[in-house]
Amino acid sequence: MKIGILGTRGIPNHYGGFEQWAEQLSQALVMRGHEVTVYNSHFHPYKKQVFKGVKIIHKWDPKSIGLASQFIYDLLCTLNARKQNFDTVIQLGYTTSSIWAWLLPEKAKVLYNMDGMEWKREKYKGLLKPFLKFAEKLAVRNSDVIIADSKPIKNYFEKKYNTSVEYIAYPAVAFENPDSTFLKKYNLKKYNYCLLIARFQPDNNLETIIKGILQSKSTLPLLLIGDHENKYGKYLRRTYNNRRILFLGKIYKKEVLDNLRYFSKLYFHGHSAGGTNPSLLEAMATSCVICAHSNVFNKSVLENDAYYFSSKNDISRILDDKEEINEKDDWIANNLKKVHVNYNMDLIVKKYQNLL
């Protein structure tokens, strides 16, 4: 089968969750005998035409003009897809792509992975919110199959649009070979820091987490990993210039990230508007004690095996009770079991294979 994957900045992952999943899924499908193409932004650092058996097509993406660039990039990818004779198009996300869905190849089956309720994200203001509701409707209308990565998202779309939705989560692989030498580069000691890995945007609750850390009596530093060169990231760096708040910038090497997760004292997951986030599954897979934003998406994954916060006061209270954090081996074991049973790579890929 000839498959095109659209809607990401490209592979290998240098951006976020969809990019990571595109990298994993495309390679897995190639190994199962499919011909797979992934679209990359022209500024992606990987410039070759093939990545581990996956065909790469580079398209212009004028990132400097902001959100409008995504509409242009999605249009160029969609127009190129018309020339590729794909049997199936997997569209990851719909925010800026669904208005072009009518241009997708007529003969191809279209699978939309809906991500989350994008119109709920704080970063989208004013007229963007009603537009995103319209974009959501267009994606549903123009898809042959709708995929939800979490059960709450599945329930939302089935109820709102009276349609069938396939639930397929993201996968994770249990981390089994920790190496504390990776901490030396950052002058860190084992289990003596808190960690947060996320895009720098308001709905990921970075500022709430920072405030909670600073309000607490704890002396643990907070490491923030992600691209902090956007407007929100610069605001956070300027506002919270504190020795306990460490902005490490972009890190994409999985071996480094896995070890930083594994040796953290407490891992913060502030995502609030999406479905199941790959970064949350990776925290579970690397034996983290997790403190997650209190919402239906995170609770559907973590259940009772995490701390939850809604405010900075919740965070400072949790941090001030150091002994309690030390006694969460059962949470770690339960979350690892979920990774093996519910988010197993072979299981998830088989679900996609059967769907295709």
N, C-alpha and C positions, 0 to 999 in steps of 0.2 A: 504494500500500500504506500502511496506517495502522500506524505503529510507535511503541512506547513504550520509552523508555530509563530504566531504574531502577538504583538502587544507588550514586548519587553524591550529593554535597552540592549539586550544581547547576551551572548555567552562567550567565554566563561563568566560567571557572575562577578560583576563589579558594581552592583547597585542595590538589589533587594530580594525579597522573597520570591516574586514571580520569576526573576532571572535565575535564581537558584533552582527552582522547580523546572524551568525550561531546560537548564543544563542537565539535570538528572533525568527527566523524562525523555528528552531527545536521544540521549545515549542509550537508555534502556530499550527504547523502541528500535533503534538501529541494531542493537544486539539481537533483537527478535526478528530481524529480517526486513524491517521497513526502511524506506528511503525518507529521510527527515531533513527539512530545511528550517533554520531559525533565522529571523531577521535581526540584524545588529545596527545600532546607530553608527554613523560614520566616525564619531569621536571615540568609539569603544577602543580600548588599547589593543585588542586582539584583531589583527589586520588580515589574517589568512582566510582562505576560502573554505577550509574544512577544519572542524574541531572534533577530534576523536570520532571520525566517521560521519559527523553531522555537517551538512552543507550550510555555509554561512553566506547570506546576502546582505551587503552593507548598503544602507540608505541614509540620505542626508537628514540631519536632525539639528536645526538651528537653535540649540539649547539656550543661547544667550537671550532670546526674546521671551523666555518664560513659558507659561502653559500653552501658548499658541503654537510653540514648536512641536508639541506632541500631536496636535491635529495635523500638522504638515507631515510629520514623520509617519503617522498612521496612514494617511492618505497615500503616500508614496509606497509604503509596504503593501497596502491593499491593491493598488494598481499593478504592482509587480506580480502579486499573487495570481492575478488573472492570466498571466502568461505562463504559469508553471505547471498547469495541468494537474493540480493537486486533487486527490480523492477526498481528502479531509483537511479542513482548516481548524486548528485549535486556537481560539482567540482568548488570550489571557487578559482579563479585565475588559471594561467597556467604557471607561471614563471619557476618553477622547476618540475612541475607535468606532463606536456603534453608529455614529452619523454617516460613516462610510460603508456600513455593512451591506447596503444595497448594491455596492460595487464588487463585493466578493465573488469569486468564480461561481457561476450558476450551477455547474455540475458537481461541485464539491459539497459534502456534508459539513455543516458549520457547528462546532462545539464551542459554546461560550462558558468559560470559567468566570463566574460573576464576582469573585473576590468578596466584597462586602457591600454594605449600604453606603456608597460613596458620598451621597448627599448629606450624611451625618457628620462628615469630617469637618473639624473646626477650621481647617485651612481654606475651605471653600466658602466664600462670602457672597452676599447679595444675590445677583441674578444667576450665579453659578449653581446655587442649590436647586432651583426649579429646573435648570437645564439638565442637571445630573439625574433628576427624576425622569425627565424625558429621555435621556440617554439610556437609562436602565430599561425603560419600556421598549425602546428601539432594539436593544440587545435581545430581549426576550422574544420580540416579534420576528426577528431575523435569524434566530438560531434553530437548528434542527434538534439540538440537545443542549439543555442547560445543566451545568455542573456547579454544585455548591461544595465548598471545602469544609463546611461545618454544618451540623444539624440545625442550629438556629437560623442560618441563612437559607437552608433548604425549606424549612417551615415558612419563613417569611415569603419567599418567592411563590411557593405553592399556594399559600393563602391569598396573596395579593393578586396573582395573575391566573389563578385557577388552572395551573399547568403542572405537568410532571417534572420533577427535578432529580437528577442523579447526585447522590452524595458520595464524593470521593475526596478524602482528606489528602494532605501531603504526607510524605514519608519521613522517617528519621532512622538513623543507625546508631545503636548504642556505642558509646565511646569507651574503649577498653584498655587504652595504653597511655595513661597520663604520664607526663614528663615535666617535672617542676623546673627544669632548666630554662623553659620558655619564659619564666617569670623574671629572670635576671635582667633582661633587656629593659624592663619597666620598673626595676628596683622594688619588686613586690615580694611579699612573704605569703606562704600558703595560708589560705583561709583568714586573711587579714585585710580584705577589701570587699567592697560591694561592686557590682557590675551591671551595666545597662548597655544593650546593643539595639539600636533602632535608627530609623530615619529621623532627622531633626525636623519634626512637625508637631504642632500643638496637640493633636489628638493622641499622640503617644505619651503625653503626660510627663515629659522630661522635667518641666519646671516644678511640678508638684513633688516629684521624687527628689529633686535637688533641695527644695525647701524643707522637706521632711528630714533629709540627711543633716542639713545644717541646724535644724531645730532640735535634733536629738542630742543626748549626752554622749553618744558614741563617738569614738575617735576614728572610726573606719573611714577611709577615703572612698569616694565613688568614682569609678572609671566609666567614662562615656565613650562608646565606640560608634562612629558613624560620620558621615560627611557633614561637618559643621560650618561649611563655607556659604551656606544659604543665609537669608535674612534672619530667620529664626535662630539658627545656630550662632550667628554673630551676636545677636541680642543676648543669648544665654551666656556666651563667653564674656561679654562685656559686663553683664549684670552680676554674674557669680564668679568673679575673679578671686577664688579662694583656694588655698593649698589642699583642701580636702576634696575639691572638685577637679578631676583630671580629664581633660578633653584629649583623647588619644587619636582622634581623626579616623580615617578609613583604614580598616584592616579586613582583607578578604581571604587570607590564607586560612583554610579551615583548621589546619593543625594548630596554629597559633590561637585561634578563637576557641577551639575545643578545650585547650589547656587553660586558657584564661577563665572559661566558664567553670571547668572542673574544680579549680582551686579557689574559686570565689567563696566568700562567707555567705553572701545573699545575692541572688540574681533578681533584678527588677524587670518586670515586663509591663509596660504602661500602655500597650496598644488597646484601643477602646472602640474602634469603629469598623474593624474588618471581621473576617471569619476566623479560621484557624491559621495562626501565623507560624511559618516555618521556624522563625527564631525561637518561639516558645517550645516547639517540639525538640529543637536542638538543645535547649536548656534542660529539658527533661532527660534527653539522651546522654547528657554529660553530668548527670548526678548532682544537679544544682538544687539547693533549697530556694524555692521561688516565692517571690512576693509580686502578685499580679494585680492589675487594675480590676476592680470588682464589676464585672459585666457578664452577660449571658454567654458570650463567645468564649472567654477564658474559663469560665466555670464549667462549660460543657466538655472541656478538655481535661482540666486539672481536677475537677470535682472537689473532694475534701482534702486534697494533698498539696495545699499551698496556703500562704498568707494572702489576704486580699486587702486592698486599700482603696479608699475613695477620696482621701484628703491627706494633706501633709501630716496632720495629727496622727492618723493611723500609722504612717510610716515611722514617725519618731517613737511612737509607743512600742512598735515591734522591735526597733533597733535597741531601745533601752532595756529590753528583756533578753540579754545575751544568752543566758542559760537555756531559754526556750528554743532559740535557733539551733543550739547544739544537739538537740534531742529530736531530730526529724529524720532519722534513718528510715522510718517506715514510709514517710512521704517519698523519699528518694526511691525506695524499692518499688512502691506502687506505681510511680511514674515511669520507671524503667519497664515494668511489666506492661503498661499501656503502650509504650513504644514498640515492644516486641509483638504484642497482640493486635493493637488497633492501627498502628502507624508503620507496620512492617513494609519495607521497600518492595519486596516481591508481591505482597498482597495488593498494594496500591497500583503497581504497574499492571498486574493481572486484571484489575478492574478496568483500567484504561484499555488494555488489550481486548477484553471482552466487549467493551463498549464500541470500540473501533470495528 
